[in-house]
Amino acid sequence: MEIQGKVALVLGAVKGIGKAIGLALADQGATLILTRHDWETDFDAMEDAFAASRAEHHIFTADLCKPSDIEKIAGFIRDRYGRLDILINNIERGGWPTVHGKYTEAQWDLEIQTTLKAKRWVFDAVYPQLMASRDAIVINLSSIAGMVGRAGPAALVFNDGYAMANRGISSLTETWARMGAPTLRVNELMLGIFETRHAQGTRGWREVLTEDEKQALIDHTLVKRTGTIEDVVKACLFMIKDAPYMTGSVVRLDGGFVLAGEEVPPLPGGIV
């Protein structure tokens, strides 16, 4: 898919990964619909960055846990453009065990509602516009929490509800790929420990984790570093531009976190 002239909806574009993906799409000529909710101190910087990109863009302040807010965005896309070519389904909320302590019902509900439920309602609302495109793609952003859960070094950063919600995203990815075929591709980008997700750019990393705990997370990653925003942007652009045969797939971008922790011993000599 050529990005020039495409209409893209990027959720969670106020900062970090969502903002970087949005700016990358702007740089390649996309028209953008961008959402934001919290992190109000970053609103001005977001507006300045997208204004500087000179791309056509529209910013919506919306609570994507509310179907009424989602419908306003979907209605705007329908009335203004009549189609949607790219959906970056980047919305989540994950409480850290080491930050929030004992689970509360409110924290559990927020993680499920934001990380899983909101993705579903957004897709449902814009599905007609995605199908109107005749050549569209959805990228669901998820986390390896759905695979590793609250275990090992990740037990400090992945709560149970967050892990469960992320496991459910893969089911949505597969269902939507079936619904959209052959003109709509739906794939999932499953992230490991990234600088703005569970690492250097977060309060938990800066203020709560000890140096030993941080090192344990890095040591449990085969490439021995945390992921960068640039890593995510490159993967997204590949999935959009250069992977026309890929749909219903999960691309795990975790530096080998899931595979680490177990050594591969030399082959035994055998008896024959």
C-alpha positions as protocol buffer text, in pm:
chain_id: "A"
residue {
  index: 1
  type: MET
  ca { x: 0 y: 0 z: 0 }
}
residue {
  index: 2
  type: GLU
  ca { x: 120 y: 347 z: -87 }
}
residue {
  index: 3
  type: ILE
  ca { x: 55 y: 580 z: 207 }
}
residue {
  index: 4
  type: GLN
  ca { x: 34 y: 901 z: 3 }
}
residue {
  index: 5
  type: GLY
  ca { x: -328 y: 1021 z: 1 }
}
residue {
  index: 6
  type: LYS
  ca { x: -453 y: 758 z: 245 }
}
residue {
  index: 7
  type: VAL
  ca { x: -682 y: 842 z: 537 }
}
residue {
  index: 8
  type: ALA
  ca { x: -549 y: 716 z: 870 }
}
residue {
  index: 9
  type: LEU
  ca { x: -698 y: 704 z: 1220 }
}
residue {
  index: 10
  type: VAL
  ca { x: -429 y: 688 z: 1489 }
}
residue {
  index: 11
  type: LEU
  ca { x: -546 y: 632 z: 1844 }
}
residue {
  index: 12
  type: GLY
  ca { x: -344 y: 753 z: 2141 }
}
residue {
  index: 13
  type: ALA
  ca { x: -144 y: 1000 z: 1933 }
}
residue {
  index: 14
  type: VAL
  ca { x: -73 y: 1253 z: 2207 }
}
residue {
  index: 15
  type: LYS
  ca { x: 279 y: 1122 z: 2272 }
}
residue {
  index: 16
  type: GLY
  ca { x: 507 y: 821 z: 2257 }
}
residue {
  index: 17
  type: ILE
  ca { x: 436 y: 541 z: 2011 }
}
residue {
  index: 18
  type: GLY
  ca { x: 105 y: 673 z: 1880 }
}
residue {
  index: 19
  type: LYS
  ca { x: 245 y: 1018 z: 1814 }
}
residue {
  index: 20
  type: ALA
  ca { x: 551 y: 878 z: 1636 }
}
residue {
  index: 21
  type: ILE
  ca { x: 342 y: 653 z: 1411 }
}
residue {
  index: 22
  type: GLY
  ca { x: 116 y: 946 z: 1328 }
}
residue {
  index: 23
  type: LEU
  ca { x: 410 y: 1168 z: 1236 }
}
residue {
  index: 24
  type: ALA
  ca { x: 562 y: 893 z: 1023 }
}
residue {
  index: 25
  type: LEU
  ca { x: 235 y: 857 z: 831 }
}
residue {
  index: 26
  type: ALA
  ca { x: 217 y: 1236 z: 795 }
}
residue {
  index: 27
  type: ASP
  ca { x: 567 y: 1237 z: 651 }
}
residue {
  index: 28
  type: GLN
  ca { x: 453 y: 991 z: 385 }
}
residue {
  index: 29
  type: GLY
  ca { x: 152 y: 1194 z: 282 }
}
residue {
  index: 30
  type: ALA
  ca { x: -138 y: 1053 z: 481 }
}
residue {
  index: 31
  type: THR
  ca { x: -438 y: 1252 z: 600 }
}
residue {
  index: 32
  type: LEU
  ca { x: -469 y: 1200 z: 975 }
}
residue {
  index: 33
  type: ILE
  ca { x: -744 y: 1170 z: 1231 }
}
residue {
  index: 34
  type: LEU
  ca { x: -576 y: 1167 z: 1574 }
}
residue {
  index: 35
  type: THR
  ca { x: -715 y: 1099 z: 1919 }
}
residue {
  index: 36
  type: ARG
  ca { x: -604 y: 1202 z: 2266 }
}
residue {
  index: 37
  type: HIS
  ca { x: -756 y: 1181 z: 2612 }
}
residue {
  index: 38
  type: ASP
  ca { x: -529 y: 1218 z: 2911 }
}
residue {
  index: 39
  type: TRP
  ca { x: -172 y: 1359 z: 2934 }
}
residue {
  index: 40
  type: GLU
  ca { x: -310 y: 1712 z: 2892 }
}
residue {
  index: 41
  type: THR
  ca { x: 31 y: 1865 z: 2958 }
}
residue {
  index: 42
  type: ASP
  ca { x: 141 y: 1715 z: 2624 }
}
residue {
  index: 43
  type: PHE
  ca { x: -147 y: 1857 z: 2419 }
}
residue {
  index: 44
  type: ASP
  ca { x: 40 y: 2168 z: 2304 }
}
residue {
  index: 45
  type: ALA
  ca { x: 347 y: 1972 z: 2198 }
}
residue {
  index: 46
  type: MET
  ca { x: 127 y: 1732 z: 2004 }
}
residue {
  index: 47
  type: GLU
  ca { x: -48 y: 2016 z: 1822 }
}
residue {
  index: 48
  type: ASP
  ca { x: 283 y: 2184 z: 1739 }
}
residue {
  index: 49
  type: ALA
  ca { x: 437 y: 1863 z: 1604 }
}
residue {
  index: 50
  type: PHE
  ca { x: 151 y: 1781 z: 1369 }
}
residue {
  index: 51
  type: ALA
  ca { x: 118 y: 2143 z: 1258 }
}
residue {
  index: 52
  type: ALA
  ca { x: 487 y: 2139 z: 1169 }
}
residue {
  index: 53
  type: SER
  ca { x: 434 y: 1822 z: 963 }
}
residue {
  index: 54
  type: ARG
  ca { x: 205 y: 2023 z: 730 }
}
residue {
  index: 55
  type: ALA
  ca { x: -11 y: 1714 z: 683 }
}
residue {
  index: 56
  type: GLU
  ca { x: -388 y: 1751 z: 679 }
}
residue {
  index: 57
  type: HIS
  ca { x: -494 y: 1640 z: 1025 }
}
residue {
  index: 58
  type: HIS
  ca { x: -777 y: 1656 z: 1274 }
}
residue {
  index: 59
  type: ILE
  ca { x: -732 y: 1609 z: 1649 }
}
residue {
  index: 60
  type: PHE
  ca { x: -1015 y: 1471 z: 1863 }
}
residue {
  index: 61
  type: THR
  ca { x: -1008 y: 1481 z: 2241 }
}
residue {
  index: 62
  type: ALA
  ca { x: -1214 y: 1173 z: 2321 }
}
residue {
  index: 63
  type: ASP
  ca { x: -1264 y: 906 z: 2584 }
}
residue {
  index: 64
  type: LEU
  ca { x: -1255 y: 591 z: 2373 }
}
residue {
  index: 65
  type: CYS
  ca { x: -1411 y: 393 z: 2656 }
}
residue {
  index: 66
  type: LYS
  ca { x: -1733 y: 579 z: 2568 }
}
residue {
  index: 67
  type: PRO
  ca { x: -1910 y: 452 z: 2255 }
}
residue {
  index: 68
  type: SER
  ca { x: -2066 y: 797 z: 2207 }
}
residue {
  index: 69
  type: ASP
  ca { x: -1720 y: 955 z: 2169 }
}
residue {
  index: 70
  type: ILE
  ca { x: -1618 y: 683 z: 1925 }
}
residue {
  index: 71
  type: GLU
  ca { x: -1931 y: 739 z: 1717 }
}
residue {
  index: 72
  type: LYS
  ca { x: -1849 y: 1109 z: 1681 }
}
residue {
  index: 73
  type: ILE
  ca { x: -1511 y: 1024 z: 1531 }
}
residue {
  index: 74
  type: ALA
  ca { x: -1655 y: 754 z: 1305 }
}
residue {
  index: 75
  type: GLY
  ca { x: -1924 y: 994 z: 1187 }
}
residue {
  index: 76
  type: PHE
  ca { x: -1666 y: 1259 z: 1105 }
}
residue {
  index: 77
  type: ILE
  ca { x: -1464 y: 1013 z: 898 }
}
residue {
  index: 78
  type: ARG
  ca { x: -1777 y: 895 z: 715 }
}
residue {
  index: 79
  type: ASP
  ca { x: -1905 y: 1244 z: 639 }
}
residue {
  index: 80
  type: ARG
  ca { x: -1568 y: 1405 z: 555 }
}
residue {
  index: 81
  type: TYR
  ca { x: -1388 y: 1126 z: 366 }
}
residue {
  index: 82
  type: GLY
  ca { x: -1629 y: 839 z: 310 }
}
residue {
  index: 83
  type: ARG
  ca { x: -1359 y: 583 z: 376 }
}
residue {
  index: 84
  type: LEU
  ca { x: -1077 y: 488 z: 613 }
}
residue {
  index: 85
  type: ASP
  ca { x: -760 y: 327 z: 482 }
}
residue {
  index: 86
  type: ILE
  ca { x: -547 y: 281 z: 794 }
}
residue {
  index: 87
  type: LEU
  ca { x: -644 y: 220 z: 1157 }
}
residue {
  index: 88
  type: ILE
  ca { x: -367 y: 219 z: 1418 }
}
residue {
  index: 89
  type: ASN
  ca { x: -554 y: 65 z: 1712 }
}
residue {
  index: 90
  type: ASN
  ca { x: -321 y: 197 z: 1981 }
}
residue {
  index: 91
  type: ILE
  ca { x: -508 y: 225 z: 2309 }
}
residue {
  index: 92
  type: GLU
  ca { x: -426 y: 55 z: 2637 }
}
residue {
  index: 93
  type: ARG
  ca { x: -413 y: 93 z: 3010 }
}
residue {
  index: 94
  type: GLY
  ca { x: -188 y: -125 z: 3222 }
}
residue {
  index: 95
  type: GLY
  ca { x: -137 y: -99 z: 3594 }
}
residue {
  index: 96
  type: TRP
  ca { x: 200 y: -209 z: 3729 }
}
residue {
  index: 97
  type: PRO
  ca { x: 192 y: -442 z: 4030 }
}
residue {
  index: 98
  type: THR
  ca { x: 504 y: -270 z: 4162 }
}
residue {
  index: 99
  type: VAL
  ca { x: 338 y: 74 z: 4127 }
}
residue {
  index: 100
  type: HIS
  ca { x: -28 y: 14 z: 4211 }
}
residue {
  index: 101
  type: GLY
  ca { x: 15 y: -266 z: 4461 }
}
residue {
  index: 102
  type: LYS
  ca { x: -283 y: -484 z: 4547 }
}
residue {
  index: 103
  type: TYR
  ca { x: -537 y: -513 z: 4269 }
}
residue {
  index: 104
  type: THR
  ca { x: -862 y: -324 z: 4295 }
}
residue {
  index: 105
  type: GLU
  ca { x: -1177 y: -388 z: 4095 }
}
residue {
  index: 106
  type: ALA
  ca { x: -1155 y: -40 z: 3944 }
}
residue {
  index: 107
  type: GLN
  ca { x: -800 y: -100 z: 3816 }
}
residue {
  index: 108
  type: TRP
  ca { x: -896 y: -438 z: 3671 }
}
residue {
  index: 109
  type: ASP
  ca { x: -1201 y: -291 z: 3493 }
}
residue {
  index: 110
  type: LEU
  ca { x: -997 y: -1 z: 3353 }
}
residue {
  index: 111
  type: GLU
  ca { x: -735 y: -234 z: 3205 }
}
residue {
  index: 112
  type: ILE
  ca { x: -995 y: -457 z: 3038 }
}
residue {
  index: 113
  type: GLN
  ca { x: -1212 y: -169 z: 2921 }
}
residue {
  index: 114
  type: THR
  ca { x: -927 y: 32 z: 2771 }
}
residue {
  index: 115
  type: THR
  ca { x: -689 y: -233 z: 2640 }
}
residue {
  index: 116
  type: LEU
  ca { x: -947 y: -472 z: 2492 }
}
residue {
  index: 117
  type: LYS
  ca { x: -1302 y: -339 z: 2488 }
}
residue {
  index: 118
  type: ALA
  ca { x: -1224 y: 4 z: 2340 }
}
residue {
  index: 119
  type: LYS
  ca { x: -1032 y: -154 z: 2052 }
}
residue {
  index: 120
  type: ARG
  ca { x: -1336 y: -359 z: 1964 }
}
residue {
  index: 121
  type: TRP
  ca { x: -1581 y: -68 z: 1970 }
}
residue {
  index: 122
  type: VAL
  ca { x: -1351 y: 150 z: 1760 }
}
residue {
  index: 123
  type: PHE
  ca { x: -1316 y: -121 z: 1497 }
}
residue {
  index: 124
  type: ASP
  ca { x: -1690 y: -182 z: 1494 }
}
residue {
  index: 125
  type: ALA
  ca { x: -1763 y: 189 z: 1447 }
}
residue {
  index: 126
  type: VAL
  ca { x: -1524 y: 241 z: 1154 }
}
residue {
  index: 127
  type: TYR
  ca { x: -1563 y: -101 z: 990 }
}
residue {
  index: 128
  type: PRO
  ca { x: -1796 y: 31 z: 715 }
}
residue {
  index: 129
  type: GLN
  ca { x: -1543 y: 300 z: 624 }
}
residue {
  index: 130
  type: LEU
  ca { x: -1259 y: 45 z: 623 }
}
residue {
  index: 131
  type: MET
  ca { x: -1456 y: -175 z: 384 }
}
residue {
  index: 132
  type: ALA
  ca { x: -1535 y: 128 z: 168 }
}
residue {
  index: 133
  type: SER
  ca { x: -1162 y: 174 z: 113 }
}
residue {
  index: 134
  type: ARG
  ca { x: -1122 y: -151 z: -82 }
}
residue {
  index: 135
  type: ASP
  ca { x: -757 y: -153 z: 26 }
}
residue {
  index: 136
  type: ALA
  ca { x: -724 y: -100 z: 401 }
}
residue {
  index: 137
  type: ILE
  ca { x: -525 y: -217 z: 699 }
}
residue {
  index: 138
  type: VAL
  ca { x: -574 y: -236 z: 1075 }
}
residue {
  index: 139
  type: ILE
  ca { x: -280 y: -273 z: 1312 }
}
residue {
  index: 140
  type: ASN
  ca { x: -374 y: -376 z: 1665 }
}
residue {
  index: 141
  type: LEU
  ca { x: -106 y: -280 z: 1915 }
}
residue {
  index: 142
  type: SER
  ca { x: -72 y: -535 z: 2196 }
}
residue {
  index: 143
  type: SER
  ca { x: 178 y: -656 z: 2455 }
}
residue {
  index: 144
  type: ILE
  ca { x: 368 y: -975 z: 2529 }
}
residue {
  index: 145
  type: ALA
  ca { x: 187 y: -959 z: 2863 }
}
residue {
  index: 146
  type: GLY
  ca { x: -71 y: -1171 z: 2683 }
}
residue {
  index: 147
  type: MET
  ca { x: 190 y: -1447 z: 2652 }
}
residue {
  index: 148
  type: VAL
  ca { x: 405 y: -1420 z: 2963 }
}
residue {
  index: 149
  type: GLY
  ca { x: 150 y: -1294 z: 3214 }
}
residue {
  index: 150
  type: ARG
  ca { x: 250 y: -1193 z: 3565 }
}
residue {
  index: 151
  type: ALA
  ca { x: 557 y: -1416 z: 3584 }
}
residue {
  index: 152
  type: GLY
  ca { x: 935 y: -1389 z: 3600 }
}
residue {
  index: 153
  type: PRO
  ca { x: 1091 y: -1041 z: 3571 }
}
residue {
  index: 154
  type: ALA
  ca { x: 771 y: -918 z: 3403 }
}
residue {
  index: 155
  type: ALA
  ca { x: 570 y: -984 z: 3719 }
}
residue {
  index: 156
  type: LEU
  ca { x: 666 y: -636 z: 3837 }
}
residue {
  index: 157
  type: VAL
  ca { x: 519 y: -461 z: 3532 }
}
residue {
  index: 158
  type: PHE
  ca { x: 231 y: -676 z: 3398 }
}
residue {
  index: 159
  type: ASN
  ca { x: -93 y: -704 z: 3594 }
}
residue {
  index: 160
  type: ASP
  ca { x: -330 y: -999 z: 3552 }
}
residue {
  index: 161
  type: GLY
  ca { x: -609 y: -800 z: 3386 }
}
residue {
  index: 162
  type: TYR
  ca { x: -368 y: -632 z: 3146 }
}
residue {
  index: 163
  type: ALA
  ca { x: -225 y: -972 z: 3052 }
}
residue {
  index: 164
  type: MET
  ca { x: -570 y: -1121 z: 2998 }
}
residue {
  index: 165
  type: ALA
  ca { x: -685 y: -825 z: 2788 }
}
residue {
  index: 166
  type: ASN
  ca { x: -380 y: -854 z: 2564 }
}
residue {
  index: 167
  type: ARG
  ca { x: -436 y: -1224 z: 2513 }
}
residue {
  index: 168
  type: GLY
  ca { x: -786 y: -1141 z: 2393 }
}
residue {
  index: 169
  type: ILE
  ca { x: -656 y: -900 z: 2128 }
}
residue {
  index: 170
  type: SER
  ca { x: -523 y: -1190 z: 1922 }
}
residue {
  index: 171
  type: SER
  ca { x: -873 y: -1337 z: 1902 }
}
residue {
  index: 172
  type: LEU
  ca { x: -1006 y: -1004 z: 1775 }
}
residue {
  index: 173
  type: THR
  ca { x: -724 y: -982 z: 1520 }
}
residue {
  index: 174
  type: GLU
  ca { x: -810 y: -1322 z: 1373 }
}
residue {
  index: 175
  type: THR
  ca { x: -1184 y: -1257 z: 1367 }
}
residue {
  index: 176
  type: TRP
  ca { x: -1147 y: -918 z: 1202 }
}
residue {
  index: 177
  type: ALA
  ca { x: -907 y: -1056 z: 941 }
}
residue {
  index: 178
  type: ARG
  ca { x: -1176 y: -1307 z: 841 }
}
residue {
  index: 179
  type: MET
  ca { x: -1442 y: -1035 z: 835 }
}
residue {
  index: 180
  type: GLY
  ca { x: -1237 y: -798 z: 620 }
}
residue {
  index: 181
  type: ALA
  ca { x: -1090 y: -1036 z: 364 }
}
residue {
  index: 182
  type: PRO
  ca { x: -986 y: -988 z: 95 }
}
residue {
  index: 183
  type: THR
  ca { x: -976 y: -606 z: 88 }
}
residue {
  index: 184
  type: LEU
  ca { x: -901 y: -537 z: 455 }
}
residue {
  index: 185
  type: ARG
  ca { x: -588 y: -672 z: 620 }
}
residue {
  index: 186
  type: VAL
  ca { x: -582 y: -695 z: 999 }
}
residue {
  index: 187
  type: ASN
  ca { x: -260 y: -770 z: 1186 }
}
residue {
  index: 188
  type: GLU
  ca { x: -128 y: -740 z: 1539 }
}
residue {
  index: 189
  type: LEU
  ca { x: 198 y: -589 z: 1657 }
}
residue {
  index: 190
  type: MET
  ca { x: 284 y: -743 z: 1993 }
}
residue {
  index: 191
  type: LEU
  ca { x: 533 y: -530 z: 2184 }
}
residue {
  index: 192
  type: GLY
  ca { x: 782 y: -624 z: 2453 }
}
residue {
  index: 193
  type: ILE
  ca { x: 949 y: -387 z: 2699 }
}
residue {
  index: 194
  type: PHE
  ca { x: 966 y: -49 z: 2525 }
}
residue {
  index: 195
  type: GLU
  ca { x: 1102 y: 288 z: 2629 }
}
residue {
  index: 196
  type: THR
  ca { x: 756 y: 442 z: 2660 }
}
residue {
  index: 197
  type: ARG
  ca { x: 585 y: 119 z: 2764 }
}
residue {
  index: 198
  type: HIS
  ca { x: 722 y: -25 z: 3089 }
}
residue {
  index: 199
  type: ALA
  ca { x: 1073 y: 117 z: 3048 }
}
residue {
  index: 200
  type: GLN
  ca { x: 1276 y: 441 z: 3057 }
}
residue {
  index: 201
  type: GLY
  ca { x: 998 y: 685 z: 2974 }
}
residue {
  index: 202
  type: THR
  ca { x: 762 y: 566 z: 3247 }
}
residue {
  index: 203
  type: ARG
  ca { x: 720 y: 669 z: 3607 }
}
residue {
  index: 204
  type: GLY
  ca { x: 747 y: 309 z: 3725 }
}
residue {
  index: 205
  type: TRP
  ca { x: 1089 y: 265 z: 3564 }
}
residue {
  index: 206
  type: ARG
  ca { x: 1220 y: 599 z: 3691 }
}
residue {
  index: 207
  type: GLU
  ca { x: 1079 y: 600 z: 4042 }
}
residue {
  index: 208
  type: VAL
  ca { x: 990 y: 247 z: 4150 }
}
residue {
  index: 209
  type: LEU
  ca { x: 1201 y: -29 z: 3994 }
}
residue {
  index: 210
  type: THR
  ca { x: 1543 y: -88 z: 4146 }
}
residue {
  index: 211
  type: GLU
  ca { x: 1851 y: -103 z: 3925 }
}
residue {
  index: 212
  type: ASP
  ca { x: 1859 y: -481 z: 3972 }
}
residue {
  index: 213
  type: GLU
  ca { x: 1496 y: -512 z: 3867 }
}
residue {
  index: 214
  type: LYS
  ca { x: 1553 y: -303 z: 3555 }
}
residue {
  index: 215
  type: GLN
  ca { x: 1858 y: -510 z: 3468 }
}
residue {
  index: 216
  type: ALA
  ca { x: 1659 y: -830 z: 3514 }
}
residue {
  index: 217
  type: LEU
  ca { x: 1415 y: -718 z: 3246 }
}
residue {
  index: 218
  type: ILE
  ca { x: 1700 y: -635 z: 3009 }
}
residue {
  index: 219
  type: ASP
  ca { x: 1884 y: -957 z: 3086 }
}
residue {
  index: 220
  type: HIS
  ca { x: 1563 y: -1146 z: 3001 }
}
residue {
  index: 221
  type: THR
  ca { x: 1570 y: -992 z: 2650 }
}
residue {
  index: 222
  type: LEU
  ca { x: 1784 y: -1169 z: 2392 }
}
residue {
  index: 223
  type: VAL
  ca { x: 1909 y: -848 z: 2229 }
}
residue {
  index: 224
  type: LYS
  ca { x: 1992 y: -703 z: 2575 }
}
residue {
  index: 225
  type: ARG
  ca { x: 1810 y: -373 z: 2541 }
}
residue {
  index: 226
  type: THR
  ca { x: 1464 y: -225 z: 2561 }
}
residue {
  index: 227
  type: GLY
  ca { x: 1274 y: -136 z: 2245 }
}
residue {
  index: 228
  type: THR
  ca { x: 1265 y: 212 z: 2094 }
}
residue {
  index: 229
  type: ILE
  ca { x: 985 y: 409 z: 1936 }
}
residue {
  index: 230
  type: GLU
  ca { x: 1176 y: 390 z: 1608 }
}
residue {
  index: 231
  type: ASP
  ca { x: 1156 y: 10 z: 1625 }
}
residue {
  index: 232
  type: VAL
  ca { x: 776 y: 30 z: 1640 }
}
residue {
  index: 233
  type: VAL
  ca { x: 748 y: 285 z: 1360 }
}
residue {
  index: 234
  type: LYS
  ca { x: 962 y: 77 z: 1126 }
}
residue {
  index: 235
  type: ALA
  ca { x: 754 y: -234 z: 1197 }
}
residue {
  index: 236
  type: CYS
  ca { x: 427 y: -48 z: 1137 }
}
residue {
  index: 237
  type: LEU
  ca { x: 546 y: 99 z: 808 }
}
residue {
  index: 238
  type: PHE
  ca { x: 657 y: -246 z: 693 }
}
residue {
  index: 239
  type: MET
  ca { x: 317 y: -396 z: 776 }
}
residue {
  index: 240
  type: ILE
  ca { x: 137 y: -114 z: 595 }
}
residue {
  index: 241
  type: LYS
  ca { x: 356 y: -76 z: 287 }
}
residue {
  index: 242
  type: ASP
  ca { x: 542 y: -400 z: 227 }
}
residue {
  index: 243
  type: ALA
  ca { x: 333 y: -690 z: 358 }
}
residue {
  index: 244
  type: PRO
  ca { x: 31 y: -720 z: 126 }
}
residue {
  index: 245
  type: TYR
  ca { x: 11 y: -1099 z: 182 }
}
residue {
  index: 246
  type: MET
  ca { x: 2 y: -1069 z: 561 }
}
residue {
  index: 247
  type: THR
  ca { x: -330 y: -1075 z: 742 }
}
residue {
  index: 248
  type: GLY
  ca { x: -452 y: -1231 z: 1064 }
}
residue {
  index: 249
  type: SER
  ca { x: -92 y: -1245 z: 1183 }
}
residue {
  index: 250
  type: VAL
  ca { x: 81 y: -1154 z: 1507 }
}
residue {
  index: 251
  type: VAL
  ca { x: 422 y: -993 z: 1471 }
}
residue {
  index: 252
  type: ARG
  ca { x: 607 y: -1018 z: 1800 }
}
residue {
  index: 253
  type: LEU
  ca { x: 845 y: -726 z: 1845 }
}
residue {
  index: 254
  type: ASP
  ca { x: 1002 y: -799 z: 2181 }
}
residue {
  index: 255
  type: GLY
  ca { x: 1376 y: -834 z: 2130 }
}
residue {
  index: 256
  type: GLY
  ca { x: 1340 y: -1202 z: 2218 }
}
residue {
  index: 257
  type: PHE
  ca { x: 1191 y: -1148 z: 2566 }
}
residue {
  index: 258
  type: VAL
  ca { x: 952 y: -1441 z: 2528 }
}
residue {
  index: 259
  type: LEU
  ca { x: 1236 y: -1674 z: 2427 }
}
residue {
  index: 260
  type: ALA
  ca { x: 1490 y: -1567 z: 2687 }
}
residue {
  index: 261
  type: GLY
  ca { x: 1552 y: -1734 z: 3020 }
}
residue {
  index: 262
  type: GLU
  ca { x: 1629 y: -2075 z: 2876 }
}
residue {
  index: 263
  type: GLU
  ca { x: 1973 y: -2165 z: 2744 }
}
residue {
  index: 264
  type: VAL
  ca { x: 2030 y: -2394 z: 2447 }
}
residue {
  index: 265
  type: PRO
  ca { x: 2282 y: -2659 z: 2559 }
}
residue {
  index: 266
  type: PRO
  ca { x: 2527 y: -2832 z: 2325 }
}
residue {
  index: 267
  type: LEU
  ca { x: 2395 y: -3142 z: 2156 }
}
residue {
  index: 268
  type: PRO
  ca { x: 2477 y: -3458 z: 2353 }
}
residue {
  index: 269
  type: GLY
  ca { x: 2717 y: -3708 z: 2204 }
}
residue {
  index: 270
  type: GLY
  ca { x: 2457 y: -3981 z: 2174 }
}
residue {
  index: 271
  type: ILE
  ca { x: 2514 y: -4353 z: 2202 }
}
residue {
  index: 272
  type: VAL
  ca { x: 2554 y: -4457 z: 1838 }
}
